[in-house]
C-alpha cells in the first residue's frame, strides 16, 4: 500500500503559521511551500491560487476550533460559566502560542480580514466565521438573560463583547505582551455589568 501524502495538510498548516507570525500580504506561495516542505508543483495540484489556500486554511482552523467552542459553550454549563471558561481558554491559548511563535499571535481571522476587506471571497469567509463566534456569545448571553441576569440588547451586547475581545488580542500583539489578556474575562464581565466572581 502506497504512502499517504500529507502535502495538502502541511500547506494548510504552514499558511496558518505564516499568517499568524507575519501577514496575509507578506506570505508568498514560495514561502508557504518552503515552510511546508512541499514542491511548488504540488501546491498547484491542490490549490488554484494562494487565495484558495488561505480560504482552506481559515476553514481548517475553524473546524479545528469548533469542538472546543462547542464544549465550552455547551448548555450543560451555566450561561455565565460558559463565558468565564471561554475567556480563560483564550488567555491560555494565546499564552501557549506566544511561547510557540515568540509573541502573542492575535486573531487569525481578524488579521486576514483587516487586510483583504469584506467583498473578497476570503473576506466573506472571515465574516462568516466571526459571525459564528458571535453566535456562541449570543447563546450564552440569551440564556443568562432568561435566567434573570439583567442583560439588554443581547445581539448588540454579543457583537460588542466580541469586538472587545478582538481589540484586546490586537493590543496584546501590538505590545508583544500576552499578560494584557490575563484579565480579559473579568473586564468583559465588567463591560456587561456583571460580578465576575458570581460566574464561577
Secondary structure, DSSP 8 states (H G I E B T S, - for coil): ------HHHHHHHHHHHHHHHS-TTT--HHHHHHHHT--HHHHHHH-SSHHHHHHHHHHHHHHHHHHHHHHHT-TTS-HHHHHHHHHHHHHHHHHHHHHHHSS----HHHHHHHHH-SSSHHHHHHHHHHHHHHHHHHHHHHHHHHTT----SHHHHHHHHHHHHHHHHHHHHHTT-GGGGTTHHHHHHHHHT--SGGG-
